Every structure is written in structure tokens, then in C-alpha cells.
């Protein structure tokens, strides 16, 4: 069992730069996730460890592209997957150079077709095969692939589907986005698959759909959620992925300290 007061504070910030890590340090953040990677960022992979040492802020994870990445496409050909793989490979290899330990990914995009049980099973099988291949690629580059729990019709929208994905490869782990659960409670989900969680996306919502509100603006019982994670021996960070809505980076640290003491 872990102690919530030891969980580090993180934030999804978009692009990485020395200035961004300096800003994160000034706000009291321990680590960041990056997601809006552009071409000129690739020249900076080797600089990331220097920036981390200077600022004391760790680049914890890369959120790999998540808008229809072709991982769970049901078509007979592998064209979508083959078109996606080089870009993912490039980011995973770059993250290896930078020493970034975690790669977060969605198992599928949104699709009405996923409401069909037959189609869903086909896509689940394809997602499992492709995620396992990506996990092996991550391992070869010194990182861990983290599959994010998703809402609505997406693959990986409940503990049963997450468990199937985890079972497919012993190196795959979970990114627990706490505002994505629409089929079960946080306590139920964590009890079933919380042991696989190594990172989080922290925000609040209304239990109707994802909102990415700042914690305490929605309906999550933060005391109960944190207790469940402690019981599951969660050792990762509280990494915020929220819509700012008037809040600053420094407010993230303040909010996390408040949540710890509930």
C-alpha cells in the first residue's frame, strides 16, 4: 500500500523546451507529459536530459498521436496501421534518446461501428496485436507503453477490455484517465485493474461524459479515489490533463496538495 502524499505532481504541457521546464519548475511541478510535438522538437531530444538536470523537472511521458491512429482498424488490409507505424516509431525512438520512460496511447478512435459486438471484437483483436508490437518497440527503446482507459465506444472503455489488453503483453501498462470512466465506478475499476497503472491523467467530470475540468469542479470523490489507488499500491504521479479555465500551472500544485489532504 502506498501513501498519496508521496505522489509527485505533473501536468500535460504540450511541447517540450527548456523554457517550458523552467516554467514548470517555477510552478512547483515535478514532471510533465508532452503531446504537441512538432518537427523542430526532434532536434532537441538529446537536450532533454540537460534541461531536466538544470530545472529538476522530469519529462515523464509522451502522449503518442491519438486521433485515429489506425491501431484498431477492421479493414482487411493493414494500410492504416502501416501508415501510422513510422510516425509512432519515430517518436518512440526519439523518446528513447531523450530518456522519457513512458509512452501513452489510445487503443482506438471513436466509431459508431464499435457499438456492434462483432465489429468490436475484430477491432479488439487488431488493437491487441498492434499494441503488443508497439510495447515491444517501446521496451527496445527503454520505455513502457501505457494504454489509456477511454470513454464511450472506444476500445479500452472498461476494466474488462483493459484486462484483455494487459494480458496480451506482460510489458504493457495502464494510463488511468480518471475522467473517462462511464461504465463503472472508480473504486470498481481500480480494484480490478489498478495494479497495472503507472501513470494518470487527472481531471474532473460529471459522470455523463469526459470534461477535463479542474479537480473539485465535478463529481469525482477524490478521497475515495485516492484511497483506492493507495490500496492498489499505485506509485506513479498525479499528472493533470485539464482545461485551464482560469487556473495556472501553480494552481495545479496547490490543488494536488489539497487533494492529498482530503
Secondary structure, DSSP 8 states (H G I E B T S, - for coil): ---GGG--EEEEEES--HHHHHHHHHTT-SEEEE----GGGGGGGGGHHHHHHHH--EEEEEE---SS-STT--SSS-HHHHHHHHHHHHHHHHHHHHT--EEEE-S----GGGGSHHHHHHHHHHHHHHHHHHHHHHHHTT-EEEEE---TTSTT-SHHHHHHHHHH-TT-EEEEETT---SS-HHHHHHHHGGGEEEEEB-B--SSS---B-TTSSS--HHHHHHHHHHTT--S-EEE----TT--HHHHHHHHHHHHT-
